[in-house]
């Protein structure tokens, strides 16, 4: 194990405060929100000051990726640290950008998800750069857009940059996350026949037909969570997210649309999941010839998993054990991360991040000690991974 590199605690916390005070709400989630422009400019200045080669990409108007590269000597593996800069909205929050510190915790939108991680990544890169350590492989710090919506940031990143290994610093309470579920978004539509509300012999109610589908969907949802779970991801699941149908109170609705989400585990495919939904439609149509419905998947993200014996997992575990004085737990997460995209591109990936609470909620915080711990772990992993 290499010598422990110093982490500047006060500078790291100051960086985190600044990051949280920048409004970087994703405009795809909240129309009119500012997106990543301001936070990208701040990160560019920080990476420039560290002497990294900085690339700024406007991947779509107002949406930015920032990548800092610390070049290696070219004879070792390249490592990417990956975090997203966008956040969800602030509904229900009293002072979302105050970056208030209380009892060792920093509060504010994005504190845990995932600006604490960004601050730790910058601190780790700063420690390596200021120590003058000559790495054999390149080090990339990638701050990407849009993970909270469609991950266009990491999709674009993978067209421009490559690495052998990656650490996605989503929050994990300093446990090693080796797996998480994927998801499929579906559109289900039922067709009826519009008629005046008094003309029952003419109208066909698309909303009631959707109700029949929802009743059967509820049975499938119960069955899914009782299937044998993946040891780290848990069981599959689904939810009926958005429902719209009808035009006027006294008119039979001719059309009803459901948008739903199916959370997937390793081994499940879009084809198999779609077939389960189509089977419900087929049964309902057989029972009532007037029942008409369609199902269509319109967006999909695969699950993520990495073996315990992967080099990136082993080196992160070694660094975590050395710093904390105990071996970290190996866990799975229920939420999705960009790790699945990196893994799908052939980059050996693991997820490790700080401790906190309140993801997407009205009170979000990150534990400051865990941010500093993460910075130490990342710095040590950088040196061991990028050195042959």
Buried (B, 14 or more C-beta within 10 A) or exposed (E): EBEBBEBBBEEBBEBBBBBBBBBBBBBBBBEEBBBBBBBBBBBBEBBEEBEBEBBBBBBBEBBBBBBBBBEBEEEBBBBBBBBBBBBBBBEEBEEBBBBBBEEEBBBBBBBBBBBBBBBBBBBBBBBBBEBEBEBBBBBBBBBBBBBBBEBBBBBBBBEEBBBBBBBBBBBBBBBBBBBBBBBBBBBBBBBBBBBEEEEEEEBBBBBBBBBBBBEBBEEBBEEBEEEEEBEBBBBBBBEBEEBEBBEEEEBBBBBBBBBBBBBBBBEBEBEEBBEBBEEBBEEBBEEEEEBBBEBEBEEBBBBBBBEEEBBBBBBBBBBBBBBEEEEBEBBBBEBBBBBBBBBEBEBBBBBBBBBBBBBBBEEBBBBBBBBBBBBBBBBBBBBBBBBE
